[in-house]
Structures are given as structure tokens and as C-alpha cells.
Amino acid sequence: MLTQKKKLWIVREREKDILSIKDIASAQKVSRRTVERLWRAYIENGSSALEDKPKGRPKQEIPKQVRN
């Protein structure tokens, strides 16, 4: 799993446009696809795309009528 720090490093290196996607992926031991996906999300949604998302399905409130 990518930490926040690694995600930020990937985006910064991609912005510099010095290293290739392949080199960035190799440096962080992730696939090129992961770098591309992270970059696209960053371009579309800004820095909020770098934040971790909750995993799994959201909890659903059980109505009071059913609970009792």
C-alpha cells in the first residue's frame, strides 16, 4: 500500500517531468499503471485525490422500527 508520503513523492516527480513513469514506478516498487492512475486522479481532483479513502461498504443505519 502506498503511504501519503510516497503518493506525494510520485506526484512531485511526475510534475517535474524529469523521470519517466517507468523510473518513478521502479523507485517506489509499484506498477506503471499505479503511477498513471495516481497522476490522473491528481490532475482531475487535486490534492484530495492523494488522501486515503475508507475501505469497504458504508455502514447502513438500521431503522428504529426494525431494531425494536
C-alpha positions in Angstrom: 0.0 0.0 0.0 1.2 3.5 -0.8 1.7 5.9 2.1 0.7 9.5 1.8 4.4 10.4 1.6 5.0 8.0 -1.3 2.0 9.3 -3.2 3.2 12.9 -2.8 6.7 11.9 -4.0 5.2 10.2 -7.1 3.1 13.3 -7.9 6.0 15.7 -7.4 8.4 13.6 -9.5 5.7 13.4 -12.2 5.3 17.2 -12.1 9.0 17.8 -12.6 8.8 15.6 -15.7 12.4 14.5 -15.4 12.0 10.9 -14.6 9.9 8.6 -16.8 6.8 6.9 -15.4 8.8 3.6 -15.6 11.6 5.0 -13.4 9.1 6.5 -10.9 7.3 3.2 -10.7 10.6 1.3 -10.2 11.8 3.7 -7.5 8.6 3.2 -5.4 8.2 -0.5 -6.3 4.7 -0.1 -7.9 3.4 -0.7 -11.4 3.4 1.9 -14.1 -0.4 1.6 -14.1 -0.4 2.7 -10.4 1.6 5.8 -11.2 -0.6 6.7 -14.2 -3.8 6.1 -12.1 -2.5 8.3 -9.2 -1.4 11.0 -11.6 -4.7 11.1 -13.4 -6.6 11.3 -10.1 -4.4 14.1 -9.0 -5.0 16.1 -12.3 -8.8 15.6 -12.1 -9.3 16.1 -8.3 -6.2 17.9 -7.0 -4.5 17.0 -3.7 -7.7 15.5 -2.3 -7.1 12.5 -4.7 -4.0 11.7 -2.6 -5.9 11.1 0.6 -6.8 7.6 1.7 -10.4 6.5 1.1 -12.3 4.4 3.6 -12.4 0.7 2.6 -15.5 -1.4 2.3 -19.1 -0.7 2.1 -20.5 2.2 4.1 -22.4 1.2 7.2 -26.2 1.5 6.9 -28.3 2.7 9.8 -30.9 0.2 10.9 -34.3 1.9 11.3 -35.7 2.1 14.9 -38.8 0.1 13.9 -36.7 -2.9 12.8 -34.3 -2.6 15.8 -37.0 -2.9 18.4 
